[in-house]
Structures are given as structure tokens and as C-alpha cells.
Amino acid sequence: MKILYFDCFSGISGDMTIASLIDAGGDANYMAEELKKLGMDSEYDLKWDKVNKNGITSTKFDVILLNDSHEHGDHSHDHEHHQHSHEHTHEHGNHSHDHGHHQHSHEHTHEHGDHSHNNGHHHRSYKDIVDLIKSADLEEQVQDTALKIFKKIGEAEGRIHGMPLEEVYFHEVGAVDSIVDIVGTAILIHQLEIDQVKSAPVPVGGGKIHIDHGVYPVPAPATLEILRGIPIAESDLKAELTTPTGAAIIAVLAEEFGGMPSFKVNTIGYGAGTKTFADHPNVLRTIIGQ
């Protein structure tokens, strides 16, 4: 049995997940070709390369929106702030963040609005995303995994905002980069022929972040809602370590949470987050073994 273990000691975001899966042997070019089946490839470029995070060589993955000066990559996580949008925020954040809260600004902006500008994705309803994924000629298992992850986020948003799933609109989560992160993760998990996924308890970070509704404690409301029933790990870092997308990926894929399983390690991947911490490598370690 092929087991994948997410050693998420620095949290998890969508772009960190894809980066770590590529680093652990996932076929990035195959993923990029499969993503074209969504019919959105005129809206983004993908970039992945090696970076060094506190002495660890890791892969960094970015989604660059065309006609948009921002890279969404890491957004991840680090992202502190921004989950800001909260939920929606999401992922983006990091990327930002890395730069400081100000970037934030842009983010927000961008998020909503801007994204808008980019072909109007700033408002994609849950149903729009489901239709987009179902109409793509993806493998059935890939489609099923991606739909479960989006449903997890949509249900969390619905509970927070007090509305049924079918009325949920995604802001940042519905943006192109988040769709790429979620569908891309599903493509790589199946391409790597993973039979079972396990994970360490999930650190969410600490401190406060700015979301559309004001200043909120970390984890942002959507992240915490998605992680209901999942063990959260304590962290001394005052930063947003886990985004809603990362939380949803773990919540859907992982069957067990705890220490590293007893298995023969075959490949190890490190996916870099955007933010850099003084004495803590901001990477997601993914271990695949038998």
C-alpha cells in the first residue's frame, strides 16, 4: 500500500501542497496539461522552481494570473493576513504576506475586485465551480476529489455566513489560482497512485489577520470551521500558517492524524511557502512510502 504522510509542521496551503507533491515526484507537466481541460488556461501561467528555505532545498509553486501583476502563489500560507478575506482569502494570502500587511491591500483589492477584472472570477458561485469541474474531461477520481474539497470549503462558508451551500459565492477561493491549487492537488495525488493519506496534527499559527470583516484572530473563521474534528497543533509563530484551501485538502484527503506511520520511506518532497521565518523552515514536508 502506498501511503502519503503530510508532515505539516509549518501549516499547509494549496500552493505548498502542489509544490511538495511535485518535489516528491509528482509530474508537474502532466498536471499542467490536465488542468487545461478546465478551459481556463488563457487566464494563468504556472511556475515552479527550486528555492532554499532556511537551508532546505524545496519547490516553490506559483499561479500567475495573466493581466494581473500579482503572483498568487504562495499565497499561501504565509499569508498571513490575509486570509483575510477570510475565507476567501485565502490563500492568497501568503503570498502576500510576505510582504507585509500592506500588500494586503492589494490583495484585497484584488480579490474582489480585481479578480474581477480578470474575467470576473471574483464572484464564482459554488454551483459555477462544480459545473466547471464536472464539465472538464478529468479522470473520475480526480473530479471526485476536487469536488469534495470545494464542497468542504463551501459548507464552511455557508455555516459562517448563515446560508445554504447553493447560495455560497466564492471570492478568493473561486479565483483561478485556488481552482488550480485544488484541482492540481487532486491530479497529482491520483497520478502518484496514493492509496492512503495520513497527516500530522495541523498547526494554524497565531496572532491576528485582517479579513473583509475586520481584524480576526488566527485561525480565520473558515479555516477553523473546516478543521472541525481534526487535531490542531500548537504553534508559537504569530502568522497564519494554514489557509482554508490547505485545511480543506487535509480534511478531505487524510484518513488518520498523528505521528509518522511505520513505513518504508521512498520519496520526500518539500513545498515552500512564501513567507520566511527566522528560525523555522516554512515548508510542507510530504513523505511517500510503502
Secondary structure, DSSP 4 states (H G I P E B T S, - for coil): --EEEEE-TT---HHHHHHHHHHTT--HHHHHHHHGGGS-TTSEEEEEEEEEETTEEEEEEEEEETT-S-B-STTTTT-TGGGGGTTTTTTHHHHHHTT-HHHHHHHHHIIIIIHHHTTTTT-EEHHHHHHHHHHS---HHHHHHHHHHHHHHHHHHHHHHT--GGG-EESGGGSHHHHHHHHHHHHHHHHTT--EEEE--EE-B-SEEEETTEEEESSPHHHHHHTTTSPEEP----SB---HHHHHHHHHHEEEESS--S--EEEEEEEE-S--BTTB--EEEEEEE-
